[in-house]
Amino acid sequence: MDTSYQPLQLNQRVEFLDLLRGFALLGIFMVNMPLMNAPFVTEMGKFTIWTDPANETASWIIRFFFTGKFYTLFSMLFGMGFYFFLRKADESGNTVLPVFRRRLGWLLAIGILHVVLLWYGDILVFYALFGFIMILFRKKSVKSLIIWAVSVFMIPILLTLGFVLFFQWALSVPEIAQTLTPQLKGSMVWMNDFIDRANVVYSTGSFVEIARIRLLEYANILPGAFFFFPNVLAMFLIGVAFGKKQVFENLEANRGLLNKLALYSLPVAIVGNWVMAYYSSYSSYVVFDWPIFWVTVSMAFGGPALMFVYIALIAHCYYKGYFKKISQAIMKTGRMALTNYLMQSVIATTIFFSYGLGLYGQVNIWQGMILTVAIYIVQVIWSHYWLKYFRFGPMEWLWRTLTYGKKQRMKL
């Protein structure tokens, strides 16, 4: 085993990236919380569980300010981190691809265990798989990376447009509509039955029963990967482009670029996320119609646009030294991003599933928002104290140890 390539040392980290990772963890958890508390098909079919004004407002806030903004940020940071990993080896002249592939292989294993043991909404499996694809792009120019990223962003839009046009045509032809309409109604009936069954299993079932229904949910959402996960790959590529431009390594020199990017992005962010929040309330992935098309378009452009606005605001506060103590605490949360991401699943499923408090389906949307913030604050505090004594988070240490085939030093 070649151990000539060594992991990134603490004094080589880019602090601002850890700050962004820390913020991304909060945003991702805010979006995931309602999905951890209800079957995924409630989101696919827009089955309404809480219809009172408070919960509808809470749902709108999540869609406008959080959905599609923070997983894109986290994905971009992963792409940038992978680029740094590869670049460091290129600079030292060491062969790193075997180590890199081993790193991705172990991340894939962690993601699979996350799905099997905790929650179907895992992102790590696709991070690992797309990491292998990213190897092909590591020597591309910044311009080429951006062109590829925009092209990949178009995949869900074109797929959704194709399905919408097909359904509109099929339902307009009486002979086809007679066959298709009962099938669509059957899908809605199955989803209603599945919601009832999932609510019972997650709140009262055994661990094995929960694992079975979780894997069933995962199997049912995999086809949706073509409509969602291309955006992850696109943000990976943008992350590589940002890494090549050293945007966050030299924050002072690039503040103008970030401000200009945010200024151009703001109108797209406002319009795109209003459209997404509005149409999401009554669109469905069961019957592809024009509302779901506009959700897909607005997600593809409005999500990254608001993400760039967030980055510019955070960069401004960081550069000016505003909220310094809070920023330092969030940075430490970001240094333990993998650990904290997985711990969010551990904590939430323990609260909701039968082997914990059994509150599945009983925490509404606005209560979930409060719970998200409370858990995140605990994570920030825990990360601060953990890193007083240790160099890495537990999962970061395990991932490094498995990657390099050598036990990493844990204590400071």
C-alpha positions as CSV (number, residue, x, y, z in Angstrom):
1,M,0.0,0.0,0.0
2,D,1.4,3.4,-1.0
3,T,1.4,5.7,2.0
4,S,3.5,8.4,0.6
5,Y,0.5,10.7,0.2
6,Q,-0.5,12.1,3.6
7,P,-3.8,13.7,4.6
8,L,-4.4,17.4,4.9
9,Q,-3.0,18.8,8.2
10,L,-4.9,21.1,10.5
11,N,-2.8,24.2,9.7
12,Q,-3.5,23.7,6.0
13,R,-7.3,23.9,6.2
14,V,-9.2,26.8,4.7
15,E,-11.2,28.1,7.6
16,F,-13.9,29.7,5.5
17,L,-14.8,26.3,3.9
18,D,-15.4,24.9,7.4
19,L,-17.6,27.9,8.1
20,L,-19.7,27.2,5.0
21,R,-19.9,23.5,5.8
22,G,-21.2,24.4,9.3
23,F,-23.9,26.6,7.8
24,A,-24.8,24.0,5.2
25,L,-25.4,21.4,7.9
26,L,-28.1,23.5,9.5
27,G,-29.8,24.1,6.1
28,I,-29.7,20.5,5.1
29,F,-31.1,19.4,8.5
30,M,-33.9,21.9,8.2
31,V,-35.0,20.4,4.9
32,N,-34.5,16.8,6.0
33,M,-36.4,17.1,9.3
34,P,-40.0,16.9,7.8
35,L,-38.8,14.0,5.6
36,M,-37.5,12.1,8.6
37,N,-40.9,12.5,10.3
38,A,-43.0,11.3,7.3
39,P,-42.8,8.9,4.4
40,F,-41.1,10.3,1.3
41,V,-44.2,9.6,-0.8
42,T,-46.0,12.4,1.1
43,E,-43.5,14.7,-0.7
44,M,-43.8,13.0,-4.1
45,G,-47.6,13.0,-4.1
46,K,-48.2,16.2,-2.1
47,F,-50.4,14.4,0.4
48,T,-51.3,17.1,2.9
49,I,-50.7,16.2,6.6
50,W,-50.8,19.6,8.2
51,T,-53.0,22.2,6.6
52,D,-53.2,24.9,9.2
53,P,-51.8,28.4,8.4
54,A,-48.8,28.0,10.8
55,N,-47.6,24.8,9.2
56,E,-48.3,26.1,5.6
57,T,-46.2,29.2,6.4
58,A,-43.4,27.0,7.9
59,S,-43.4,24.8,4.8
60,W,-43.2,27.9,2.6
61,I,-40.3,29.3,4.5
62,I,-38.4,26.0,4.2
63,R,-39.0,25.8,0.5
64,F,-38.0,29.4,-0.2
65,F,-35.0,29.8,2.1
66,F,-33.7,26.2,2.5
67,T,-34.8,23.7,-0.1
68,G,-32.2,23.3,-2.9
69,K,-29.8,25.9,-1.4
70,F,-27.8,23.9,1.2
71,Y,-27.4,20.5,-0.4
72,T,-26.0,22.4,-3.4
73,L,-23.6,24.3,-1.1
74,F,-22.5,21.1,0.6
75,S,-22.1,19.4,-2.8
76,M,-20.0,22.3,-4.1
77,L,-17.8,22.1,-1.0
78,F,-17.4,18.3,-1.5
79,G,-16.3,18.9,-5.1
80,M,-13.8,21.5,-3.9
81,G,-12.5,19.3,-1.2
82,F,-12.0,16.4,-3.6
83,Y,-10.1,18.9,-5.9
84,F,-7.8,19.9,-3.1
85,F,-7.2,16.3,-2.3
86,L,-6.1,15.6,-5.9
87,R,-4.2,18.9,-6.3
88,K,-2.1,18.3,-3.2
89,A,-0.9,15.0,-4.7
90,D,-0.2,16.6,-8.1
91,E,1.9,19.3,-6.5
92,S,3.9,16.7,-4.5
93,G,4.3,14.4,-7.5
94,N,2.8,11.4,-5.7
95,T,0.3,9.0,-7.3
96,V,-3.0,9.7,-5.5
97,L,-5.7,8.1,-7.6
98,P,-5.6,4.7,-5.8
99,V,-5.9,6.6,-2.5
100,F,-8.6,8.7,-3.8
101,R,-10.6,5.8,-5.1
102,R,-10.1,4.0,-1.7
103,R,-11.4,7.2,0.0
104,L,-14.5,7.2,-2.2
105,G,-15.0,3.4,-1.7
106,W,-15.2,3.8,2.1
107,L,-17.5,6.8,1.7
108,L,-19.8,4.6,-0.4
109,A,-19.7,2.0,2.4
110,I,-20.6,4.6,5.0
111,G,-23.5,5.8,2.8
112,I,-24.9,2.3,2.3
113,L,-24.8,1.7,6.1
114,H,-26.5,5.0,6.6
115,V,-29.4,3.9,4.3
116,V,-29.7,0.4,5.8
117,L,-29.4,1.4,9.5
118,L,-30.7,4.9,9.8
119,W,-32.5,6.8,7.0
120,Y,-33.4,6.5,3.3
121,G,-32.5,10.2,2.5
122,D,-28.7,9.6,2.4
123,I,-26.6,11.7,0.1
124,L,-23.2,10.0,0.7
125,V,-23.8,7.2,-1.7
126,F,-24.2,9.6,-4.6
127,Y,-21.3,11.7,-3.4
128,A,-19.1,8.7,-3.6
129,L,-20.4,7.6,-7.0
130,F,-20.1,11.1,-8.5
131,G,-16.6,11.3,-7.0
132,F,-15.5,8.5,-9.3
133,I,-17.0,10.4,-12.2
134,M,-15.3,13.6,-11.1
135,I,-11.9,12.0,-11.7
136,L,-12.5,12.4,-15.4
137,F,-12.9,16.2,-15.0
138,R,-9.9,17.0,-12.8
139,K,-7.8,18.4,-15.6
140,K,-10.6,20.3,-17.3
141,S,-10.3,24.1,-17.6
142,V,-12.6,26.3,-15.5
143,K,-14.6,27.3,-18.6
144,S,-15.1,23.7,-19.5
145,L,-16.2,22.8,-16.0
146,I,-18.8,25.5,-16.0
147,I,-20.1,24.5,-19.4
148,W,-20.4,20.9,-18.2
149,A,-22.1,22.0,-15.0
150,V,-24.7,24.0,-16.9
151,S,-25.3,21.0,-19.2
152,V,-25.7,18.6,-16.3
153,F,-28.2,21.1,-14.7
154,M,-30.3,20.8,-17.8
155,I,-30.8,17.1,-17.5
156,P,-33.6,17.2,-14.9
157,I,-35.3,20.1,-16.7
158,L,-35.3,18.3,-20.0
159,L,-36.4,15.0,-18.5
160,T,-39.3,16.7,-16.6
161,L,-40.3,18.6,-19.8
162,G,-40.3,15.3,-21.7
163,F,-42.5,13.6,-19.1
164,V,-44.9,16.6,-18.9
165,L,-45.4,16.7,-22.6
166,F,-45.9,12.9,-22.7
167,F,-48.5,13.0,-20.0
168,Q,-50.3,16.0,-21.5
169,W,-50.4,14.2,-24.9
170,A,-51.4,10.8,-23.4
171,L,-54.2,12.2,-21.4
172,S,-55.5,14.1,-24.4
173,V,-55.9,10.8,-26.4
174,P,-59.1,9.0,-25.1
175,E,-57.8,5.5,-25.9
176,I,-54.6,6.1,-23.9
177,A,-56.3,8.1,-21.2
178,Q,-58.7,5.2,-20.5
179,T,-55.7,3.0,-19.6
180,L,-53.5,5.6,-18.0
181,T,-56.0,7.3,-15.7
182,P,-56.8,4.1,-13.6
183,Q,-53.1,3.4,-13.3
184,L,-52.5,6.9,-11.9
185,K,-55.4,6.5,-9.5
186,G,-53.9,3.2,-8.5
187,S,-50.6,4.9,-7.7
188,M,-52.3,7.4,-5.5
189,V,-54.2,4.6,-3.7
190,W,-50.9,2.7,-3.2
191,M,-49.2,5.8,-1.8
192,N,-52.0,6.5,0.6
193,D,-51.8,2.9,1.8
194,F,-48.0,3.1,2.1
195,I,-48.3,6.3,4.2
196,D,-50.6,4.5,6.6
197,R,-48.4,1.4,6.8
198,A,-45.2,3.5,7.2
199,N,-46.7,5.5,10.0
200,V,-47.5,2.3,11.9
201,V,-44.2,0.6,11.3
202,Y,-41.9,3.5,12.0
203,S,-43.7,4.4,15.2
204,T,-44.4,0.9,16.6
205,G,-42.5,-1.7,14.5
206,S,-39.3,-3.6,15.3
207,F,-35.9,-2.5,14.0
208,V,-36.0,-5.2,11.3
209,E,-39.4,-4.1,10.2
210,I,-38.3,-0.5,10.1
211,A,-35.2,-1.4,8.0
212,R,-37.4,-3.3,5.5
213,I,-39.8,-0.4,4.9
214,R,-36.9,2.0,4.8
215,L,-35.3,0.0,2.0
216,L,-38.6,-0.2,0.2
217,E,-38.8,3.6,0.4
218,Y,-35.2,3.9,-0.9
219,A,-36.0,1.6,-3.8
220,N,-39.0,3.7,-4.7
221,I,-37.1,7.0,-4.7
222,L,-34.2,5.8,-6.7
223,P,-35.8,6.5,-10.1
224,G,-36.1,10.1,-8.8
225,A,-32.3,10.2,-8.9
226,F,-32.4,11.3,-12.5
227,F,-34.5,14.4,-11.5
228,F,-32.5,15.4,-8.4
229,F,-28.9,14.1,-8.3
230,P,-27.7,15.6,-11.6
231,N,-27.7,18.9,-9.7
232,V,-25.3,17.3,-7.1
233,L,-22.9,16.4,-9.9
234,A,-23.2,19.9,-11.4
235,M,-22.3,21.5,-8.1
236,F,-19.3,19.1,-7.8
237,L,-18.0,20.5,-11.0
238,I,-18.6,24.1,-9.9
239,G,-16.7,23.2,-6.7
240,V,-13.8,22.0,-8.8
241,A,-13.9,25.3,-10.8
242,F,-14.0,27.4,-7.6
243,G,-11.1,25.3,-6.3
244,K,-9.0,25.9,-9.5
245,K,-9.8,29.7,-9.2
246,Q,-8.8,29.6,-5.5
247,V,-11.9,31.6,-4.7
248,F,-12.1,30.8,-1.0
249,E,-8.3,30.3,-0.5
250,N,-7.8,34.0,-1.3
251,L,-11.0,35.5,0.0
252,E,-9.9,39.1,0.1
253,A,-8.9,39.1,-3.6
254,N,-12.2,37.4,-4.6
255,R,-14.7,39.4,-2.5
256,G,-15.5,41.5,-5.6
257,L,-16.2,38.3,-7.6
258,L,-18.5,36.9,-4.9
259,N,-20.3,40.2,-4.5
260,K,-20.9,40.5,-8.3
261,L,-22.0,36.9,-8.4
262,A,-24.5,37.5,-5.6
263,L,-25.8,40.7,-7.3
264,Y,-26.5,38.9,-10.5
265,S,-27.9,35.9,-8.6
266,L,-30.3,37.9,-6.4
267,P,-33.1,38.5,-9.0
268,V,-32.9,34.9,-10.1
269,A,-33.0,33.8,-6.4
270,I,-36.1,35.8,-5.6
271,V,-38.1,34.9,-8.6
272,G,-37.0,31.3,-8.8
273,N,-37.6,30.5,-5.2
274,W,-41.0,32.2,-5.1
275,V,-42.0,30.1,-8.1
276,M,-40.6,27.0,-6.5
277,A,-42.3,27.6,-3.1
278,Y,-45.6,28.5,-4.8
279,Y,-45.9,25.6,-7.2
280,S,-44.5,23.0,-4.7
281,S,-47.6,23.3,-2.7
282,Y,-49.7,21.6,-5.3
283,S,-47.4,19.8,-7.7
284,S,-47.0,16.1,-7.9
285,Y,-44.5,13.6,-9.2
286,V,-47.3,11.1,-9.8
287,V,-48.9,13.1,-12.5
288,F,-46.4,15.1,-14.4
289,D,-47.9,18.5,-15.2
290,W,-46.7,22.0,-15.7
291,P,-46.4,22.9,-12.0
292,I,-43.8,20.2,-11.5
293,F,-41.9,21.5,-14.5
294,W,-41.7,24.9,-13.0
295,V,-40.6,23.5,-9.7
296,T,-37.8,21.7,-11.5
297,V,-36.7,24.8,-13.4
298,S,-36.8,27.0,-10.4
299,M,-35.0,24.5,-8.2
300,A,-32.2,24.2,-10.8
301,F,-31.6,27.9,-11.0
302,G,-33.2,29.5,-7.9
303,G,-31.4,27.1,-5.5
304,P,-27.8,27.8,-6.6
305,A,-28.6,31.5,-7.1
306,L,-29.7,31.9,-3.4
307,M,-26.8,29.8,-2.4
308,F,-24.4,32.3,-4.0
309,V,-26.2,35.1,-2.2
310,Y,-25.7,33.3,1.1
311,I,-22.0,32.7,0.4
312,A,-21.4,36.4,-0.3
313,L,-23.2,37.4,2.9
314,I,-21.2,34.9,5.0
315,A,-18.0,36.0,3.3
316,H,-18.7,39.6,4.0
317,C,-19.4,38.9,7.7
318,Y,-16.3,36.7,7.9
319,Y,-14.0,39.2,6.3
320,K,-15.3,42.1,8.5
321,G,-15.0,40.0,11.6
322,Y,-18.8,40.2,12.4
323,F,-20.2,37.5,14.7
324,K,-16.6,36.2,15.3
325,K,-17.4,33.9,18.2
326,I,-20.4,32.3,16.5
327,S,-18.4,31.9,13.3
328,Q,-15.6,30.1,15.2
329,A,-18.1,27.7,16.8
330,I,-19.8,27.0,13.4
331,M,-16.4,26.4,11.8
332,K,-15.8,23.6,14.3
333,T,-19.1,22.1,13.4
334,G,-18.1,22.2,9.8
335,R,-14.8,20.5,10.6
336,M,-16.8,17.6,11.8
337,A,-19.3,17.7,8.9
338,L,-19.5,14.0,8.2
339,T,-19.9,13.1,11.9
340,N,-22.6,15.8,12.4
341,Y,-24.4,14.9,9.3
342,L,-24.7,11.3,10.4
343,M,-25.5,12.3,14.0
344,Q,-28.5,14.3,12.7
345,S,-29.9,11.0,11.4
346,V,-29.1,9.2,14.6
347,I,-30.8,11.9,16.8
348,A,-33.8,12.4,14.6
349,T,-34.6,8.7,14.0
350,T,-34.2,8.1,17.7
351,I,-36.8,10.8,18.4
352,F,-39.2,9.6,15.8
353,F,-38.8,5.8,15.5
354,S,-40.2,3.1,17.8
355,Y,-36.8,2.2,19.3
356,G,-36.6,5.7,20.6
357,L,-39.5,8.1,21.6
358,G,-41.8,6.8,18.8
359,L,-43.0,10.3,17.8
360,Y,-43.1,9.5,14.1
361,G,-45.7,11.7,12.3
362,Q,-46.5,13.6,15.5
363,V,-44.1,16.5,15.1
364,N,-45.5,19.1,12.7
365,I,-43.5,21.3,10.4
366,W,-43.1,24.4,12.6
367,Q,-42.3,22.3,15.6
368,G,-39.7,20.4,13.5
369,M,-38.1,23.8,12.6
370,I,-37.6,24.5,16.3
371,L,-36.3,21.0,17.0
372,T,-33.9,21.4,14.1
373,V,-32.4,24.6,15.5
374,A,-32.2,23.1,19.0
375,I,-30.4,20.0,17.9
376,Y,-28.0,22.0,15.7
377,I,-27.1,24.3,18.7
378,V,-26.3,21.1,20.7
379,Q,-24.1,20.0,17.8
380,V,-22.3,23.3,17.7
381,I,-21.6,23.1,21.4
382,W,-20.6,19.5,21.2
383,S,-18.2,20.1,18.3
384,H,-16.5,22.9,20.1
385,Y,-15.7,20.8,23.2
386,W,-14.8,17.7,21.2
387,L,-12.2,19.6,19.1
388,K,-10.7,20.9,22.3
389,Y,-9.3,17.5,22.9
390,F,-9.3,15.7,19.5
391,R,-8.0,16.5,16.0
392,F,-11.0,15.1,14.1
393,G,-14.6,14.1,14.6
394,P,-15.1,10.4,15.2
395,M,-16.3,9.6,11.6
396,E,-13.6,11.9,10.1
397,W,-11.0,9.9,12.0
398,L,-12.5,6.6,10.9
399,W,-12.7,7.7,7.3
400,R,-9.1,8.9,7.2
401,T,-7.9,5.7,9.0
402,L,-9.6,3.5,6.5
403,T,-8.5,5.6,3.5
404,Y,-4.8,5.5,4.4
405,G,-4.8,2.1,5.9
406,K,-3.0,3.5,9.0
407,K,-4.4,4.5,12.3
408,Q,-4.5,8.3,12.4
409,R,-3.5,10.3,15.5
410,M,-6.7,11.4,17.2
411,K,-5.7,13.4,20.3
412,L,-4.3,16.8,20.1
